[in-house]
Every structure is written in structure tokens, then in C-alpha cells.
Amino acid sequence: AIAALQPGETVLDLGSGAGFDCFLAANQVGPTGHVIGVDMTPEMLTKARENAAKAGTDNVEFRLGEIEHLPVADASVDVIISNCVINIAPDKAAVYSEAFRVLKPGGR
């Protein structure tokens, strides 16, 4: 299980790539949950959207953006996940600042 996700939660994946972790999270949060994948590479977003369509996954969306400047509303996310992306970010302080900005109170 990824991050002990619960049904109905909103999850943000930093550096979502082709969407693999998003699809795992989407399965855990179920139809009442929502997963947002953010990636800075248009080609990967295209691939992720194709993968979502093939899988029939409708509780996932993919957004173009950098993890230092997230295209996500304040206090809108329950859980943030990331797989091997934060470590390569040049401005980790900005990444963590953005993470805290988008997390709901009590988010993780």
C-alpha cells in the first residue's frame, strides 16, 4: 500500500512521469478520491494520459508544471507522494514550501 492511502483522499504525485504511482494511488483512494500527477515533461504527460485512457481510470488528472511551482490550489491535497524526483530538484526548499502550501491541515 502506498502511503496508507484512504478512500476519498486527494493525492498529489510530484514528478508523475507516465503515471504508474498515480494509478496505484487511484486504486487505493477509489472512486470518491482524486489523484493529481504533476510533471514538467509534456511527453510524459501525454504518455500518462494515454495510460489513463487505456486503463479507464477517471479519478486521475495530469498537469504540466514544476514541483517548485505547483499548479495546485492551496490546502487542497491530503497526501503527497513522490518517487525519485525530489532528490534531483535543484531548489529543495522551494519544493518543500510548495508541498506545505498545497497540503490540507493535517495532510501528509
Phi, psi and omega in degrees: 000137180273121170052026180049046182294146182242151177306138177089352181284156172257126185241140176243127177253117179276119182074060191284346178055228181281000172097005186306308181293328176298319181291323175297316179296318181301322178295321181287321182278345174070187186293340178270353179264176183212140179235133178243123174256131177243129177217149181268001185249111181305323180297321180289324177296319177300313180298317180298317179295322176296317179297320179297317180296317180297322182276349183069028181274118184246005177253024179233140171225154181237133183235141176280129178175170176257147184288348175276349181214074188290134176275059186220141181292153175303143172047047184240000188235136177276321187219139173246132174238157176198139182237103174062041180236314182303323182298338180258000178289132182289333183238079183297327178299319178293321179299312182291325176298316178295320179301313180295326179296317186274342180288140172291158173305130183083001179293167182219000000 
